[in-house]
Amino acid sequence: MMEGRRFSMTEAEAHFASVVWKYYAEKGRHDLPWRKSHHPYHVLVSEMMLQQTQVERVIPKYQTFLKTFPTVKALAEAPLADVLTLWQGLGYNRRAGYLHKAAQAIVSDHKGRFPKDRAALLSLPGVGSYTASALMAFAYNAPVVLIETNVRTVFIYHFFNNRSGIKDASILKLVERTLPSQRSRDWYAALMDYGTYLKRTVGNLNAKSSSYKKQTRFVGSARQVRGAIMRTLVKDKRALSLLDFEKRLTDLDITKIRAQLQSLVKESLVVCTRDRYHLPH
């Protein structure tokens, strides 16, 4: 498949591209709901949800989220408590808070229109380098260079399989060389699908990357405690005292519960009123 591009690929790079395109044509996940829309709001919601969360868990949440908050204005005007409640099951509640703040910034600072340049996207709350680039690629089909776990897996497998401590800078040079100038959206979808397949069949090649960080143990972690606190507040739908949490979360250390409540309050994901904790109104 010939694609317009800025670089003349080597024979090895051309073969690599043909393998990726072939896999995508035959086994790509073309029916993923977020691939049926190029609207930047839909892309942002999907990218926030997909961070460190399996696709199978995201699909129903993504569909429900867009039915509940169909526009960026609807999300911006919704109570944060409603957003956090719907988010339950995805984990990393901080992402829901960032998504809500980003929607409010788009409405207040950009008159409800998504920025179309990367620098402006980076100014949105919770939008980092990867998410800004993903928005440029998937919403606007811009030929931006990006890297994430599945993209990294594909390039390591084909070009660096016998090495370790591989720097992203080395991978990014190949990402740029093989990137089609007019089909960024499809190319990155193909890389991510192929990368997912490789993870299932050859294992986690990201361990060869210098950027690799082994995920910390979940049991007893701050993530576990924060998740338990948020689930409890969503379920009870009322303000709870520290003693209430101690009675409900008997398998968790009260010192850790107290510390994470303070952290959640600082992040504005939980509100403390007269020593009782509740979701933001």
N, C-alpha and C positions, 0 to 999 in steps of 0.2 A: 504493500500500500504506500503510495507516494504522498508525502505530506509536505506542505510548504514549511520551510524552517530557515533559520538564520545561519546555520552551520552546515557544512558538508560532512556527513557522518563517515566514520571509518567503516570498514566491512563488518567488524565486530559490533559496532553500535547499530548498524542497519539490521543485522541479524537479530540483535536484542529487541529492537523496535518491532520487527515482524513477529517475534514470539509473543510479545505483550499484546499487540493488536489481535493476533489470532486467538489468544486466550479470551480476550474481551468479547470478540465476535461470537465465539462458541459457548462461553460459560459466564460471561459478565452478568452482574446483578442489575440488569436493565430495569427491573420493576421496583427498585427501591423508591419509596414515595417522594423523597427529596430530589430525586433525579428527574422527576416529571415536571419540575418547576425551576425556572432560573431566577425567580424573584429574590432579591437580596435578603428580604426578611425571612423567607423560607430557608435560604442557605444559612443565615446566621443561626436560626433556631436549630437546624440540624447539626451544625458544627459545634455549637455549645453542648448539645446533648450527646454527641458522639465522642467527646473527649473522655477517654478512659472508661467507656461504657460499650458493651457489646451491641452490635447492630440489632439483634433479635429483641433486646429489651427496649431499644430506642423506637422502633417502628410504631408500636401502638401509642406510645407517649407522644411522639411527634404528631401523629394524626389527631389525637385528642387535643393536644395543645393548640393546633391551628384551628380546630373547630371552636375551641373556647376563646382564643385570642386570634381572630382571623387577620388582623392588621397590626402593624407596628403601633398605631394609635390606640387600638383596643388594649394592647399589652401595656403601653405606657400609662393608661388611665386605670388599669386594674389594680386593686389592692395587692400589695406584695404577698399578703397571707394567702390569697387565692393562687398566686403563681407558685409559691412554695408548696402548697397543698397538692397541686397537680403534679409537681416535680417529684413527689415521693416515689421511690422505686428506682430512680436514676442515680441517686447518690451525689456527693459533691454539691451540696445545696448552694455553695458560694456561686456556682455557675448560674443558678436561677436568679440570684440577686444581681449579678453582673448583666444578665440578659435584660432584666427589668430596667436597670439603670441605663443601659445602652439604648433601649427603646425610648426612654424619656429624653435622652440627649438628642436622639434623631428628631423627635417631635419638637423639642424646645430650641435646639441650636441649628437644625437643618430643615425646619418647616415640614417635617414628616418625610423628607426625601433622603434616601440613602446616599452617602458620599460615593463618588465614583473614582476617587483616587486613594491610593494606599495610605498616604500620610494622614488624610482626614479620617480614614477608617481606624487607623491606629490611635486616634484621639478618643475613640469611644470606650467607655468603661468595659473592662474585661476583654477587649480585643487586642491580642498580642500579634506578634509577627506572623505566626502561622495562620491564625484566623483571618487576618487582613488579606494575606495572600490567597487563602482559600476563597474568600469572597470575590476577589478580583478574578480568579480562575473560573469558579463555578457560576457566579452571577453574571459576570461581564465577559467571560471567555478570553480574558487578557492573558498574554504569554508571560506570566510571572513564574519565577523559579521558587519552588517550595519543597519542603521535606517534612515528612511525618513518619510514623513507625512502619507503615506498610510500604511507602515509597523507599524508605531506607532498606527494608528487607529485600526488595526486588534488586536494587543496585548492588547490594552486598553479595547476593547470591550469584549474580552474573559477572561481576567485575572484581570482587574482593574476597571471594569465598575462602581463600587460603591465607588470609591475613587477619590480624586482630588490632584493636586500638585504632580503628578506621575513623578518621575525622570527617565530620559533615562537610567540611570545605572541599574535600576530595570528591565526595558524592555529588555535591551541588554542581561541580564542573560538568559532570556527566548528565545531570538533570537538565542543565542548560543546553548542552549539545544535542540532546535527543528530543527536546521539547518542540512540538509542532507550533508554528507561528499562528495557526488559525483554528486549532482544535485542542486548546488547553483543557477545556472542560472534559472532553472525552478521554484525553490522554491520562489525566490524573485519575479519572474514574477507573480506567483500565489498569493503571499501576496499583491502585488500592485494592481492586478485586484480585489481581494476580498476587499481590503481597499477602492478602488474606489466605489465599490458596497455599502459598509457600509455607506460611506459618503452620498450617494444618499438616503439611506433608513432610517438611524438612526441619521443622522446629524453629525456635526463636533465634534468628541470625542477628538480631539487634544486640545480642550479648557481645558481638565482635566490634561494636561501635564504641568509640571513646565517649559518646554521649549517653551510653546505657547506664541506667540506674535501676537496680533491682527493687521491685516494689516491697515496701515494708510490710511486716506481719500485720494482718487486719485485727485479729483478736487482741483487745486491750489497747488498740491504737486510738489516736484522736479521731480518726475517721469513724471508727465504730461508735464512740461515745457521742460525737456530733450527730450521726445518723439516728441513734436511739433517742436523743433529745428531740430532734425535729419530728420524728414519727410520733412521739408521745404528745407533743403539742398539737400536731395535726389531728390525732385521734381524740384527744380530750376537748379540744376547741374551747378551752378556758385558761385563765391564768393559773399557774402552778407555783407552789413554793419549792424551795430546795428539799424540804422534807417530803413533799409529794413525789419528787423525782427519785429520792432515796427509796421510797416505798415501792415505786413502780419498776425501777431499774435495779433490782436487787443483785444482779450479776455484775454490776459495774461499780468501780471504786468511787465513792462520793467526792473524793478530792479531785478526781478527773472530771466528774460531772460538773463540779463547781467551776473548774478552770475553763471548760469548754463553754459553759453558759456565759462566762465573762467574755470569752472570745467571740461568741455569736452575737452578743449584745454590741460589742465594739464594731462588728461588721454590719450592724443594723439588720441582721437576719432574725433577731429576737429582741423584744423590748422588755425591760424590767421596770415595773411600776410597784412601788411600795413592797419591795422584796418578793414580788411575784412575777413570773415570766410568762410571756404570751407572744404570739406571732404579731407582726406589724399590721396595723389596721389600714 
